[in-house]
Amino acid sequence: MTERPADFLAPFWRRLDAAPVVDTVAAADLPAGFRALLDHTAGMTGTLADHWGVPLRVRRLAQWEEDRRLARLVALESGAVTAAIAAIRVELDALPASVHAGMVGSTAPFGRLLDEAGVRHRAEPLAFLRADADAALAGVAGVAAGAVLWGRYGSLLGEDGRVLCRALELLPRA
């Protein structure tokens, strides 16, 4: 793993003014409903859309570009329900320009933008996580402070194995 999940998250949490406790766990320690949504090599956009039965939309919490990388902190929502909080750092040079342009103002999740651009991809989970929501994260996730969110940290790889992005997704509910 090139980065610890806590190090990856630090710039995202600063923008949200959040400081939840995040620990790594074994896949076997994920609750069954969450494990089915997290322990696989499919993209989270499609997995969560299938689970919730509707396309998800993005509520952007923070976005910035630095060193040919686009960082986004978003809530993936199904109606009024937050399905996931996602921190992603996209490697812009690994993507067609149309995907980058689509990300700037779109409410479509990254995975859907990749699908629409015909960019084949797969997830590579590097760690599974347990996060105790502080007040800021709980407010975004629609849960009580202290609630447990389950997640994963990993890479989204192109068909050629090139890293398209690093992502950390936390699920407040299964």
C-alpha positions as CSV (number, residue, x, y, z in Angstrom):
1,M,0.0,0.0,0.0
2,T,1.5,3.3,-1.0
3,E,-0.3,5.4,1.6
4,R,-2.0,4.6,4.9
5,P,-5.8,5.3,4.8
6,A,-5.4,7.9,7.5
7,D,-2.7,9.8,5.5
8,F,-4.9,9.6,2.3
9,L,-7.9,11.0,4.2
10,A,-6.1,13.9,6.1
11,P,-6.6,16.6,3.4
12,F,-10.2,15.6,2.8
13,W,-11.0,15.7,6.6
14,R,-9.4,19.1,6.9
15,R,-11.8,20.5,4.3
16,L,-14.8,18.9,6.1
17,D,-13.5,20.0,9.5
18,A,-13.8,16.4,10.6
19,A,-11.6,14.0,12.6
20,P,-13.3,10.7,12.9
21,V,-11.4,7.7,14.2
22,V,-10.7,5.3,11.3
23,D,-9.2,1.8,11.8
24,T,-8.3,-1.0,9.4
25,V,-10.2,-4.3,9.9
26,A,-10.0,-7.7,8.2
27,A,-12.7,-8.3,5.5
28,A,-14.0,-11.1,7.7
29,D,-14.7,-8.6,10.4
30,L,-17.1,-6.5,8.3
31,P,-20.7,-7.1,9.1
32,A,-22.3,-9.3,6.4
33,G,-24.4,-6.6,4.7
34,F,-21.5,-4.3,4.5
35,R,-19.1,-7.0,3.4
36,A,-21.3,-7.8,0.4
37,L,-21.1,-4.1,-0.6
38,L,-17.3,-3.6,0.0
39,D,-15.4,-6.9,-0.5
40,H,-15.3,-7.2,-4.3
41,T,-13.4,-5.8,-7.3
42,A,-16.4,-4.0,-8.9
43,G,-16.7,-0.3,-8.8
44,M,-18.8,1.2,-5.9
45,T,-21.0,3.3,-8.2
46,G,-22.6,0.3,-9.9
47,T,-22.6,-1.8,-6.7
48,L,-24.4,0.8,-4.7
49,A,-26.8,1.7,-7.5
50,D,-27.7,-1.9,-7.8
51,H,-28.2,-2.2,-4.1
52,W,-30.3,0.9,-3.7
53,G,-32.2,0.2,-7.0
54,V,-31.7,3.7,-8.4
55,P,-28.8,5.7,-10.0
56,L,-26.9,7.6,-7.4
57,R,-26.1,11.3,-7.6
58,V,-23.1,13.2,-6.2
59,R,-23.3,16.0,-3.6
60,R,-19.9,17.6,-3.7
61,L,-18.4,18.5,-0.3
62,A,-15.0,19.6,-1.5
63,Q,-13.0,19.6,-4.8
64,W,-9.6,20.8,-5.7
65,E,-6.9,20.1,-8.3
66,E,-3.2,19.8,-7.5
67,D,-0.3,18.2,-9.4
68,R,-2.4,16.8,-12.2
69,R,-4.7,15.1,-9.7
70,L,-8.3,16.0,-9.0
71,A,-9.5,15.4,-5.4
72,R,-13.1,15.2,-4.6
73,L,-15.0,14.6,-1.4
74,V,-18.6,13.6,-2.1
75,A,-21.7,12.1,-0.7
76,L,-23.3,9.6,-3.0
77,E,-27.0,9.9,-2.5
78,S,-30.0,7.8,-3.3
79,G,-32.9,10.3,-2.9
80,A,-32.6,11.8,0.5
81,V,-30.4,9.0,1.8
82,T,-26.6,9.1,1.9
83,A,-25.4,5.8,0.5
84,A,-21.7,6.6,0.8
85,I,-19.1,9.2,1.6
86,A,-16.3,9.0,-0.9
87,A,-12.9,10.6,-1.0
88,I,-11.2,10.2,-4.4
89,R,-8.0,11.4,-5.9
90,V,-8.1,11.0,-9.6
91,E,-5.0,10.7,-11.8
92,L,-6.0,13.1,-14.6
93,D,-3.3,12.0,-17.0
94,A,-4.7,8.5,-16.9
95,L,-8.1,9.6,-18.2
96,P,-9.7,10.8,-21.4
97,A,-10.2,14.6,-21.3
98,S,-14.0,14.0,-21.5
99,V,-14.0,12.3,-18.1
100,H,-12.1,15.2,-16.5
101,A,-14.4,17.8,-18.1
102,G,-17.5,15.8,-16.9
103,M,-16.3,15.7,-13.3
104,V,-16.0,19.4,-12.9
105,G,-19.7,20.3,-12.8
106,S,-21.5,16.9,-12.9
107,T,-23.6,15.3,-10.3
108,A,-22.8,11.9,-11.8
109,P,-20.5,9.6,-9.8
110,F,-17.0,9.0,-11.1
111,G,-17.7,5.3,-11.9
112,R,-20.7,6.4,-14.1
113,L,-18.6,8.9,-15.9
114,L,-16.0,6.2,-16.6
115,D,-18.7,3.9,-17.9
116,E,-20.2,6.5,-20.1
117,A,-16.8,7.3,-21.6
118,G,-16.2,3.6,-22.2
119,V,-13.3,3.4,-19.8
120,R,-13.1,-0.2,-18.5
121,H,-12.1,-0.4,-14.9
122,R,-11.9,-2.6,-11.8
123,A,-11.4,-1.9,-8.1
124,E,-8.5,-3.2,-6.1
125,P,-9.3,-3.0,-2.4
126,L,-6.2,-2.4,-0.3
127,A,-7.8,-2.1,3.2
128,F,-11.2,-2.4,4.9
129,L,-12.2,0.1,7.4
130,R,-14.2,0.9,10.5
131,A,-14.9,4.6,11.2
132,D,-16.5,6.1,14.3
133,A,-18.3,9.2,13.0
134,D,-17.6,12.5,14.6
135,A,-20.2,15.2,14.5
136,A,-19.0,16.6,11.0
137,L,-19.0,13.1,9.3
138,A,-22.2,12.1,11.0
139,G,-23.9,15.3,9.7
140,V,-22.9,14.5,6.1
141,A,-23.8,10.8,6.5
142,G,-27.2,11.3,8.1
143,V,-26.3,9.3,11.2
144,A,-25.7,10.1,14.9
145,A,-22.3,11.1,16.1
146,G,-20.5,7.9,17.3
147,A,-22.2,5.7,14.7
148,V,-20.0,3.2,12.9
149,L,-19.4,3.5,9.2
150,W,-17.7,0.6,7.3
151,G,-15.6,1.1,4.2
152,R,-12.7,0.3,2.0
153,Y,-9.6,2.0,0.7
154,G,-8.1,1.1,-2.6
155,S,-7.4,1.9,-6.2
156,L,-9.5,1.9,-9.3
157,L,-7.5,0.4,-12.1
158,G,-7.8,0.8,-15.9
159,E,-7.9,-2.2,-18.2
160,D,-4.1,-1.9,-18.6
161,G,-3.6,-1.9,-14.8
162,R,-2.8,1.8,-14.6
163,V,-4.1,3.6,-11.5
164,L,-7.1,5.8,-12.4
165,C,-7.7,6.9,-8.9
166,R,-7.3,6.1,-5.2
167,A,-10.6,6.1,-3.3
168,L,-11.8,5.7,0.2
169,E,-15.5,4.9,0.5
170,L,-17.4,4.8,3.8
171,L,-20.9,3.4,4.0
172,P,-23.3,4.6,6.8
173,R,-25.9,1.9,6.0
174,A,-26.2,-1.3,4.2
